[in-house]
Amino acid sequence: MSDTNSDAPLTPEARALIARARRSFLFSIGLLLLGLLAVGGVIVYKSTGVSTSATPAASGADYALAAVKVPAGAEVVSAVAADGRLTVTFRNGSTTSIRIFDGRTGEMIREVPVTSE
């Protein structure tokens, strides 16, 4: 069994078909590489920790108060800074209260006593 097609020259139609297949292959590989670059770029962008939230996180400039006042002898249970406000929970004897302070001025906005049911 001899292969007579190996040495035969290609017809113009066969050459056109091979050229078309080659162009299709190169287009597909180019598109694949472009997609891989896009995915890689997104992974790098997300891993750098760039924040894209609509509301920026509260910065230190939102809190200019130097000190807050709680009753003498009170034990501070917790203090939370969020949304430009400072919330302090403290225990004074058997009474527990929550005071909310403005983060910029230090002015007490509200005091809420915590009572049991």
C-alpha positions in Angstrom: 0.0 0.0 0.0 1.6 3.2 -1.2 0.4 6.6 -0.3 0.0 8.5 -3.6 -1.4 11.6 -2.0 1.7 12.6 0.0 3.6 14.0 -3.0 0.7 15.4 -5.0 0.5 19.2 -5.2 -2.6 20.8 -3.6 -5.3 22.2 -5.7 -6.2 25.9 -5.5 -9.5 24.9 -3.7 -7.6 22.9 -1.1 -5.1 25.7 -0.5 -8.0 28.1 0.0 -9.6 25.7 2.5 -6.4 25.3 4.4 -5.8 29.1 4.5 -9.4 29.6 5.7 -8.9 27.0 8.5 -5.6 28.6 9.5 -7.2 32.1 9.8 -10.1 30.6 11.8 -7.6 28.9 14.1 -5.6 32.1 14.6 -8.7 34.1 15.3 -9.9 31.5 17.9 -6.5 31.4 19.6 -6.3 35.2 19.7 -9.8 35.4 21.2 -8.8 32.8 23.8 -5.7 34.7 24.8 -7.6 38.0 25.0 -10.1 36.3 27.4 -7.4 34.9 29.5 -5.7 38.3 29.8 -9.0 39.8 30.8 -9.6 37.2 33.5 -6.0 37.6 34.8 -6.4 41.4 34.9 -9.6 41.1 37.0 -7.9 38.7 39.4 -5.0 41.0 39.9 -7.3 44.0 40.2 -9.4 42.3 42.9 -6.4 40.9 44.8 -4.8 44.4 45.2 -7.7 45.4 47.5 -8.9 48.4 45.5 -12.2 49.5 47.0 -15.0 50.2 44.6 -17.8 50.8 47.0 -20.1 53.8 46.4 -19.7 55.0 50.0 -16.1 55.3 51.2 -15.2 53.9 54.5 -15.1 56.3 57.4 -11.7 57.9 57.8 -10.0 59.2 60.8 -11.1 62.7 59.8 -14.6 61.7 60.7 -13.5 61.5 64.3 -12.0 64.6 65.8 -13.2 64.2 69.4 -10.4 63.9 72.0 -12.4 62.6 75.0 -15.9 61.5 76.0 -17.5 61.8 79.4 -18.9 58.9 81.3 -20.0 59.1 85.0 -17.3 58.8 87.6 -16.7 55.2 88.6 -18.4 53.8 85.5 -16.9 50.8 83.7 -16.8 51.0 79.9 -18.1 47.7 78.5 -17.6 48.6 74.8 -17.0 51.4 72.4 -17.8 51.3 68.7 -17.0 53.9 66.1 -19.2 53.7 63.0 -20.9 56.2 60.6 -19.3 59.2 62.2 -20.6 58.4 65.6 -19.1 56.8 68.7 -21.3 54.5 70.7 -20.1 53.8 74.3 -21.7 51.2 76.5 -20.9 51.5 80.2 -21.9 50.0 83.5 -22.3 52.3 86.5 -23.1 50.1 89.6 -26.1 48.0 88.6 -27.2 50.3 85.8 -26.0 49.8 82.2 -26.4 52.7 79.7 -25.4 53.5 76.1 -24.2 56.9 75.1 -24.0 58.0 71.5 -21.5 60.8 70.7 -21.0 62.8 67.5 -17.6 61.8 66.1 -16.6 65.3 65.0 -17.7 67.5 67.9 -17.8 65.0 70.8 -21.3 66.2 71.7 -23.5 63.6 73.3 -26.4 62.9 71.0 -28.3 60.6 73.1 -28.2 58.4 76.2 -30.2 55.2 76.3 -30.6 53.3 79.6 -30.6 49.5 79.3 -33.3 47.9 81.4 -34.2 44.3 81.9 -37.7 43.0 81.0 
